[in-house]
């Protein structure tokens, strides 16, 4: 399971995880609006919306902001219309990237994403070029100090999780997308609060990056995640702690 939350660990060590709350709120609001538009405004019948509401609460987003975003999605309030698009790309060292965007201008978005990739030794791929390297799964990440291993393992396996393991000081639980809600709810019902819980595109294999390629990838991930249209970047790279330390110098 190693590597699923690698970038989250890198951001934590670089002190960037919570540095841009405004940008985080913007991304969640977009996701709330689109999830509502596509699946309706009732979280009981819209699993995607239910997950995003959970993310919004975990980020301490005000309840009024959440309600307004949902109303925009149902059409009760005016708002920008966003299109969901996923760009397939290669980064430094041949690592694969899936760049998920919500944008009001796809022509602008693809041009800007292509520019960021080329500037950091990457390139935009064609449809299907890297998507086959990933699998859609539920991913729940819990800090080790939040839960006893035996207790957490018992809870998630009983709830139907596919796998349970440790990576970089965190417990990682993977599930099928269909059973994700059940497993997440079982975790929280036991007083355990995940640092993230989402439907993710997880790599089937990892590409180890070292030296210049690792440093270039760290910079590329930073600029991609800083782009207003980018919601998520899924990846198949693995970068060791020594490379992360070097990026801090």
VEXDREN-2710 file (C-alpha; in Angstrom, 1 decimal):
% VEXDREN-2710
k/r/px/py/pz
1/UNK/0.0/0.0/0.0
2/UNK/3.0/2.3/0.3
3/UNK/2.8/5.5/-1.5
4/UNK/-0.9/6.2/-1.6
5/UNK/-0.6/9.2/0.8
6/UNK/3.0/10.1/-0.1
7/UNK/2.2/13.6/-1.4
8/UNK/0.2/14.4/1.8
9/UNK/3.2/13.5/3.8
10/UNK/5.4/15.7/1.7
11/UNK/3.1/18.7/2.1
12/UNK/2.9/18.1/5.9
13/UNK/6.7/18.1/6.2
14/UNK/6.9/21.2/4.0
15/UNK/4.4/22.9/6.2
16/UNK/2.0/23.5/3.3
17/UNK/-0.9/21.3/4.1
18/UNK/-3.0/24.0/5.7
19/UNK/-1.3/27.1/4.4
20/UNK/-3.9/28.0/1.9
21/UNK/-7.3/27.5/3.6
22/UNK/-9.0/29.9/1.1
23/UNK/-8.0/27.8/-1.8
24/UNK/-9.1/24.7/0.0
25/UNK/-12.5/26.2/0.6
26/UNK/-12.8/27.2/-3.1
27/UNK/-12.1/23.6/-4.2
28/UNK/-14.6/22.2/-1.8
29/UNK/-17.3/24.7/-2.8
30/UNK/-16.8/23.7/-6.5
31/UNK/-17.0/20.0/-5.6
32/UNK/-20.2/20.6/-3.5
33/UNK/-21.8/22.4/-6.4
34/UNK/-20.9/19.8/-9.0
35/UNK/-21.8/16.9/-6.8
36/UNK/-25.2/18.4/-6.1
37/UNK/-25.8/19.2/-9.8
38/UNK/-24.9/15.7/-10.9
39/UNK/-26.6/13.7/-8.1
40/UNK/-29.1/16.0/-6.3
41/UNK/-29.0/18.0/-3.1
42/UNK/-29.9/15.2/-0.6
43/UNK/-26.8/13.7/0.9
44/UNK/-28.7/10.6/2.0
45/UNK/-29.2/9.6/-1.7
46/UNK/-26.0/11.2/-3.1
47/UNK/-22.9/9.4/-1.8
48/UNK/-20.5/11.9/-3.5
49/UNK/-22.2/14.9/-1.9
50/UNK/-22.2/13.1/1.5
51/UNK/-18.4/12.6/1.2
52/UNK/-17.8/16.2/0.2
53/UNK/-19.9/17.5/3.1
54/UNK/-17.8/15.4/5.4
55/UNK/-14.7/17.0/3.9
56/UNK/-16.1/20.5/4.3
57/UNK/-16.9/19.9/7.9
58/UNK/-13.4/18.4/8.5
59/UNK/-12.0/21.7/7.0
60/UNK/-14.1/23.7/9.4
61/UNK/-16.1/25.3/6.5
62/UNK/-19.0/27.4/7.8
63/UNK/-22.4/25.7/7.5
64/UNK/-23.7/28.7/5.5
65/UNK/-21.0/28.2/2.9
66/UNK/-21.9/24.6/2.5
67/UNK/-25.6/25.4/2.1
68/UNK/-25.0/28.1/-0.5
69/UNK/-22.8/25.8/-2.6
70/UNK/-25.5/23.1/-2.5
71/UNK/-28.2/25.6/-3.5
72/UNK/-26.0/26.7/-6.5
73/UNK/-25.9/23.0/-7.5
74/UNK/-29.6/22.6/-7.3
75/UNK/-30.2/25.9/-9.2
76/UNK/-31.8/27.6/-6.3
77/UNK/-29.0/30.3/-6.4
78/UNK/-27.1/31.6/-9.4
79/UNK/-23.5/30.5/-9.9
80/UNK/-20.7/29.6/-12.3
81/UNK/-21.2/26.4/-14.3
82/UNK/-18.2/24.0/-14.0
83/UNK/-17.2/21.2/-16.2
84/UNK/-15.3/18.2/-14.8
85/UNK/-12.3/17.0/-16.9
86/UNK/-9.4/14.7/-16.2
87/UNK/-6.0/15.2/-18.0
88/UNK/-3.6/12.3/-18.3
89/UNK/0.0/13.2/-18.1
90/UNK/3.6/12.1/-17.6
91/UNK/5.8/13.8/-15.0
92/UNK/9.6/13.8/-14.4
93/UNK/11.1/10.3/-14.5
94/UNK/8.1/9.0/-16.5
95/UNK/5.7/9.0/-13.5
96/UNK/2.0/8.9/-14.4
97/UNK/-0.4/11.7/-13.4
98/UNK/-4.2/12.0/-13.5
99/UNK/-5.1/15.7/-13.1
100/UNK/-8.7/16.2/-12.1
101/UNK/-10.1/19.7/-12.8
102/UNK/-13.3/21.6/-12.4
103/UNK/-13.2/24.5/-14.7
104/UNK/-15.5/27.1/-16.4
105/UNK/-13.2/27.2/-19.4
106/UNK/-11.7/24.0/-20.7
107/UNK/-9.6/25.6/-23.4
108/UNK/-7.9/27.8/-20.8
109/UNK/-7.4/25.0/-18.4
110/UNK/-5.8/22.6/-20.9
111/UNK/-3.4/25.3/-22.1
112/UNK/-2.3/26.2/-18.6
113/UNK/-1.9/22.6/-17.4
114/UNK/0.1/21.8/-20.6
115/UNK/2.4/24.9/-19.8
116/UNK/3.0/23.8/-16.2
117/UNK/3.8/20.3/-17.2
118/UNK/6.3/21.3/-19.9
119/UNK/7.9/23.9/-17.6
120/UNK/8.7/21.1/-15.1
121/UNK/9.8/18.3/-17.4
122/UNK/6.5/16.7/-17.9
123/UNK/4.0/16.4/-20.8
124/UNK/0.3/16.0/-21.5
125/UNK/-0.7/12.5/-22.6
126/UNK/-3.5/11.3/-24.8
127/UNK/-6.7/9.8/-23.5
128/UNK/-6.0/6.4/-22.1
129/UNK/-2.3/6.8/-22.0
130/UNK/-2.0/6.5/-18.2
131/UNK/-5.5/5.9/-16.8
132/UNK/-5.0/2.2/-17.1
133/UNK/-2.3/2.4/-14.5
134/UNK/-4.8/3.4/-11.8
135/UNK/-7.8/1.8/-10.1
136/UNK/-10.7/3.5/-8.5
137/UNK/-10.9/2.7/-4.8
138/UNK/-12.1/4.1/-1.5
139/UNK/-9.1/5.4/0.5
140/UNK/-9.3/6.3/4.2
141/UNK/-6.3/7.6/6.0
142/UNK/-6.0/7.7/9.8
143/UNK/-3.1/9.1/11.9
144/UNK/-1.5/6.2/13.9
145/UNK/-2.0/8.0/17.2
146/UNK/-5.8/8.2/16.5
147/UNK/-6.4/4.5/16.7
148/UNK/-5.0/1.2/18.0
149/UNK/-4.0/-1.1/15.1
150/UNK/-5.9/-4.1/16.3
151/UNK/-9.1/-2.2/17.0
152/UNK/-9.0/-0.2/13.7
153/UNK/-8.2/-3.3/11.7
154/UNK/-11.1/-5.2/13.3
155/UNK/-13.5/-2.4/12.6
156/UNK/-12.6/-1.9/8.9
157/UNK/-12.4/-5.6/8.0
158/UNK/-15.8/-6.3/9.6
159/UNK/-17.2/-3.4/7.6
160/UNK/-15.9/-4.9/4.4
161/UNK/-12.6/-3.1/3.7
162/UNK/-10.3/-4.7/1.1
163/UNK/-6.9/-3.8/2.7
164/UNK/-5.4/-2.3/5.8
165/UNK/-1.8/-1.2/6.3
166/UNK/0.7/1.4/7.5
167/UNK/2.5/4.1/5.5
168/UNK/4.7/6.8/6.8
169/UNK/3.1/6.9/10.3
170/UNK/-0.5/6.6/9.0
171/UNK/-3.0/3.8/8.7
172/UNK/-4.4/3.4/5.2
173/UNK/-7.6/1.5/4.5
174/UNK/-8.7/0.7/0.9
175/UNK/-12.2/-0.4/-0.1
176/UNK/-14.3/-0.9/-3.2
177/UNK/-16.1/2.3/-4.2
178/UNK/-19.4/0.5/-3.4
179/UNK/-18.5/-0.3/0.2
180/UNK/-16.6/3.0/0.9
181/UNK/-19.4/4.7/2.8
182/UNK/-20.0/1.7/5.1
183/UNK/-16.3/1.5/6.0
184/UNK/-15.9/5.3/6.6
185/UNK/-19.1/5.4/8.7
186/UNK/-17.9/2.4/10.8
187/UNK/-14.6/4.2/11.4
188/UNK/-16.2/7.4/12.6
189/UNK/-18.8/5.5/14.6
190/UNK/-16.0/4.2/16.8
191/UNK/-14.8/7.8/17.5
192/UNK/-11.9/7.6/15.0
193/UNK/-11.5/10.7/12.8
194/UNK/-9.7/10.1/9.5
195/UNK/-7.5/12.9/8.1
196/UNK/-8.9/12.0/4.7
197/UNK/-11.6/9.8/3.3
198/UNK/-12.3/9.8/-0.5
199/UNK/-12.9/7.9/-3.6
200/UNK/-9.4/7.9/-5.2
201/UNK/-7.6/6.8/-8.3
202/UNK/-4.8/4.6/-6.8
203/UNK/-1.8/3.3/-8.7
204/UNK/-1.4/-0.4/-9.4
205/UNK/2.4/0.0/-9.2
206/UNK/4.8/2.7/-8.0
207/UNK/7.6/4.5/-9.9
208/UNK/10.6/5.4/-7.6
209/UNK/12.0/8.9/-8.2
210/UNK/15.3/10.0/-7.0
211/UNK/17.6/13.1/-7.3
212/UNK/16.7/15.6/-10.0
213/UNK/13.5/13.8/-11.1
214/UNK/12.3/13.7/-7.5
215/UNK/12.9/17.4/-7.0
216/UNK/11.2/18.3/-10.3
217/UNK/8.2/16.2/-9.3
218/UNK/7.8/17.9/-5.9
219/UNK/7.9/21.3/-7.7
220/UNK/5.4/20.1/-10.4
221/UNK/3.0/18.9/-7.8
222/UNK/3.2/22.2/-5.9
223/UNK/2.3/24.3/-9.0
224/UNK/-0.4/21.9/-10.2
225/UNK/-2.1/21.9/-6.8
226/UNK/-1.8/25.7/-6.7
227/UNK/-3.8/26.0/-10.0
228/UNK/-7.3/27.3/-9.4
229/UNK/-8.9/24.6/-11.6
230/UNK/-7.1/21.6/-10.2
231/UNK/-9.1/19.6/-7.6
232/UNK/-6.9/16.4/-7.3
233/UNK/-3.7/15.0/-8.7
234/UNK/-3.4/11.3/-8.6
235/UNK/0.1/9.8/-9.2
236/UNK/2.2/6.7/-9.2
237/UNK/5.5/8.0/-7.9
238/UNK/7.3/7.1/-4.7
239/UNK/9.8/9.6/-3.2
240/UNK/12.0/8.8/-0.2
241/UNK/12.3/11.0/2.9
242/UNK/15.8/12.1/2.0
243/UNK/14.5/13.7/-1.2
244/UNK/11.8/15.5/0.7
245/UNK/14.4/16.8/3.1
246/UNK/16.5/18.0/0.2
247/UNK/13.5/20.0/-1.2
248/UNK/13.3/21.9/2.1
249/UNK/16.9/23.3/1.8
END
